[in-house]
Amino acid sequence: MATSPVSLPTRSRSSFGFSQAKPTKFSEKSSGNLFSSKEREREMENNGKKQIQLFYCVQSEGLARRIAQQCDSIHLQSISWRNFDDGFPNLFINKAQDIRGQHVAFLASFSSPDVIFEQISVIYALPKLFIASFTLVLPFFPTGSFERVEEEGDVATAFTMARILSNIPKSRGGPTSLVTYDIHALQERFYFGDDVLPCFETGIPLLLSRLRQLPDADNITIAFPDDGAWKRFHKQLLHFPMVVCAKVREGDKRIVRIKEGNPEGRHVVIVDDLVQSGGTLIECQKVLAAQGATKVSAYVTHAVFPRQSWSRFVPNNSDGSGSPFTYFWVTDSCPVTVKAIENKTPFEVLSLAGSIADALQI
């Protein structure tokens, strides 16, 4: 029995390795596991947006669902994350046949060395399933702070991770696209090989949007804890007055001093790419308050906070008073931390979901 022809997309390479839709003729029967007619209708309703099949790791399920809520063209897919008796991963990509010819993305979270291997195994497997294109979303590049060799014997693990990701197999659409946010050192973009296309995004627009909502939005000064943070972010924050801090050595101690700028009478927001123990932010807050800042808040894209160091910022009083920070904004790039600080003053999570959804359509 003859079947009526339907149009399906074939690939043409874009700068980020995604396919652009071109009509070609297939019968609905021969299209098999590509697009169903219902999915094709949905694509047309979404003004030609690519239909993205989004897989995710266990830790990032919440963020994945928020991303899917941003756009009807993003569809969540699942993986069975199991283990053999010896503890090694026993993984299964559900409905693998159904993603042939489609645009596929994986939302990763390398929150600890324990979960990296199982995710890398999936990341290497997905492009081999005859997919149209593959995008890896790794909001936080965790080894970014270990990029320098300062003495013989140091291991630059950021370079090692970049090499691993640079060897992801190509999909039918070409090299993998890698989406990451506020990577710690700008020179790390040169660590990646030609077989991956890194797309470097930033969480600063989320901060700017939130600052505009504050009742004292016209009294904001941005502070940077060091020259590195200033170099990274100041061009995105030029319309704010700025304060730059620096660590100086006094005897055996290193203390924070204001290098330039005046915080007096201002609501000062400290901006940095990530926080670990939080000691530098606390010292910055002290010196800013001592120099006349009326309020001090903080923003970091990546709230790492190992060993529950976030607890240093949570006030003891039930009414929220007693915290030296009025607000502490973070993104959901580190899902384990986000779960831990949920509903805890002064933390407020600014979600990357909308930005990631947009990046998936590039």
N, C-alpha and C positions, 0 to 999 in steps of 0.2 A: 504494500500500500504506500503510495507516494506521500511524502511529508512536505509541508510548506516551508519555504526557506525563511530563515531568520538571520539577522545581522549580529555578528559577534565581533569584539575588538581584537585586532592583532596589534602587535607591539611596534612602536617606533621609539627609539631611545631619546630620552630627555637628559638634561644635564645632571639630574639626580638619579638616573637609572630607572625611573618609572616609565610605564608605557603610556602612550597617548592613543586614544581610540581611533581606529580606522575601520570602516565597515568592510566586511568580507562575507561571503555566502557560505553557510553551512545548513544542513537540514537540522531540524530540532532533534531528530533521532541521533544524528551523528555527533551533535554537540556534547552528548553524554554528560560529563561531569563539569562542564564549563559553567555557563550562565543558564539558569532556568528562565523561562519566559517571565515569571514573576520578578526575578532579580533584575532582568533587563528593563522591565517597566519601572522598577524602583530607581534604577540608574537614570533613566530619562526624566523621571520626576525630580531628581536631584540636580537638574541642570547639567547633566553630563559628568558629575563628579565620579571619580573612580570608586568602585566598590572595594573596600579594604577588608580583608579577613584578618582580624587581629587576635593573635595568640598572646598568652601572657604567663608569667611565672606565678607561683602560689602567692608570694609576698605582694605582688602588684595587682591582685584581682580588683581591689577597690578602685585604684586609679584607672584600670582598664575599663571598668563599668562607667566611670565618669567620662572617659574619652568617648565611649560609644554613645553616651547620652548627648554629646555635643553635635553629632552628625548622623543622619539616618543611613549614610553610605558606609559606615563602619560597623562591621558585624563581628561579634565575639565568637571565637572558636576555642576549643578546649584541648588540653593535653592531660593524659593520665600520668601523674607523677608518683611512681611507685619505686620500691626498692627490693632487690633480691635479699636473701637471708644474710648475705655477707655485707650488706650495707650499700653496695654499688647500685647505681640507678637502673631501674627497669621502666623505661619510658615508652609511651605510645601516643602518637599524634592521631587524635580522633578524626574520622571522616577525611583521611588524607586524600582519597580519590577525588573528593568534592572540591579541592582547592586548585586542581589543574587549570592552568591558563588564567589564574586570578592574581590580583595584587595582594601580597601577604606581608604582614608586619608582625614582629615579636616585641613585646614590652618586657624588658629584662630589669632585674634588680640584683646587682652583685653585692648584696648586703654583707656577705661574709664569704671567706674562701670555701666554706662547706657547700655552698649552693652554686658556685661558678661552674664546676665541671658538668653538672646535669644540664644547666642552661646552655652552655657551649655546645653540648651534644645535640640539643634541639636546634640551635641556631645553625649548625653545620648541616643538619638534615633537611630543614625546610626548603632551601633553595633547590634541592635536587628533586623535588616533587613536581617538576614541569610547571612551575609557577611563572607568571608574567613578570613579576618583579618582587624584590625582597627588601624590606626596610627593618633595620634593627633600631629600636628606641631604647637607649640606655641613658636615662635622665642624669644619673650621677656616674661619672667615670671615676671609680673609687681609688685607683692607684695614682691619681693625678698629682698628689703631694709628694710622690717619691720619684721625681723625674731627674734628679741631679746625681752625678757621681762626684762627690767632694774629696774622696780619697780612694786609693787603690783598694779594691775589695767591695765597695758599695755596689749594690745591684739596683739599677733603675727599673723598678717594676712597672712604671708607666709605659716604658718602651716595650717591655715584654707583652703587656696587655694589648698595646696597639698592634704588635706583630701578630698576635693570636687573632684579633678581629680583622686584620688585613688579609687573612687567609681563608675567610669564609668563602665557600664555593659560589661561583657565579650562578645566578638564575638565568632564565631565558632572556630576561630584559637587560642583562649585563651585571656590573658590579653591585654589591650591596650598598644601600644608603644607610648611613649611621647618623642618627639624631641624638645629640647630647647637649646638655645645658651647662653653661658657665664652667668649662673645663679649667682646672686650677692654674695651669701655666699656658699662656698663649702659644708658646713654641711647641707645645705638644701636638698641635695640628700637623706638624711636619714629621711626626713619628709614624703616621699611617702610610701604608703603601698605596700603589696605584690601583689595587684591586678592591678598594673600599672608598666610598665617596662620603666623607664626613660633612655633616651639616651642623654647624655650631650655633645653638640658640642661647637665649638669655632669659632669665626670670625677671629682669628689671622692669619690663612693662607692667607686670603684675603689681610690683611695689608702687610704681607711679600711679596706677589706677587707684590703689588703696589710699595713698597719701592725699589724693584729690578729694576723698570722702571725709577726711578728718575735719573737725570743727576749727582747728588752728592751721589749716592747710597753707595759709599765707605767712606762717611763722616757722617754717621748716628749714633747718640747716642739715646738710648731709655731712657725716664724719666718716673718715676712713682710718682703720686701725694702723695702716702702714702704707708705704709708697706703692707696694704691689697692688693693693686694693684700689688705690687712687688711679694708677695706670690702667687698670682693667675697666673701671666703671665710670670715671669722671666725665667722659664724653657723652654718656647717656643721661647725665644729671646736671648739665651745664647751667640750667636756669635756677639752680639752688645755690645759696651761699655754702661754702665748704670749709671743713676743718680737716686737717691732716695730722694724724698722731704718729708717733714713732717710739720705739723702744730704745732706751739709752741705758748704758751700764753705769752704775754707781757702786764702786767696790765689787762685792760679789753678787750684787743684785741687779736685775734688769727691770727698770720701771718705765711706765708709759708717760710720755710728755706730749704736750701739744706743739707740733712743729710749726704750723701756720693756721690762721683763722681764729675767729672769736665766737665762742658758743653762748656768750652772755645773753640772757633773756630769751633764748630760743628753745624750741623743741628740736632736739638733735637726734637724728636717726643714723646709727652706725651701720654701714653697708659693707658686707664682705661676701665671698663666694661660698665659704663653708665654715662650720664651727665644729671643733672636736671637744676639748674639755671646757671651753668657754672662758678660760682664765684671762685671755687678752681682752675679751669684750667686757669683762667685769672691771678690769683695771682701766679701760677706756672710760667706762661709765663713771668711775670715781673721779677721774681727773676732769671730765667734762662738767660734772655736777659741782666740783670745787671751783671751777672757773665760771660758774653762773648759769649753766643750762637749767631752764625751768623744768624740762622733761628730757628723759633719754629713752629712746627706743632702739631696736635693732632689727636688721633684716639680713638673713643669709639664705642663699638658694638651697644649700645642702645642709640639713641638720643631721650630722653624723652622730654626735653625742654618744661615744662608746661608754660602756659601764654606767649607763643611766646618769651621765653627767648633766643632763637637762635638769635634774632635780635641784641644782644650784640656783636656778632661776625661778623656781616656784616658791611663792611666799608661804610662810607658815600660818598666816592668819586666814581664816575661812572666808573673810570678805574680800580677799585678794590684795589687801594693803600689805605693805612691807616689802614688796618687790621693787628693786631699784630700776626696773625697766617698765615703762608704761605699756608698751607693746613689744612683742618679739615675734616678728613675721618669719615664717619659713615656707618653703614649697613642699609638695608631697613627693619629691624626688627620692626620699629615703623612707619607704613605707613602714619599715619596722619602727622607726622613731615616731612617725606620725601617729601610729596606733598607740604608742606609749604616752604621748603628750596630749592626746585627745581631751578636750574640755578642761585643760589645765591653764590657769592664768600664769604668765601673761601671753601664752603662745596663741598664735592665730595662723592657720594654714591657708596659703594662697595656692590654689590648685593649678597645675600645669596642663590640665586636661584639654582646655580650649586651644592652647598653643600647640600641643602635640597633635590634636585633630587637624589643625591647619597645616602642620608640617607634613603630615601624611598625604596631603593633597598636592604637594609641590610636584 
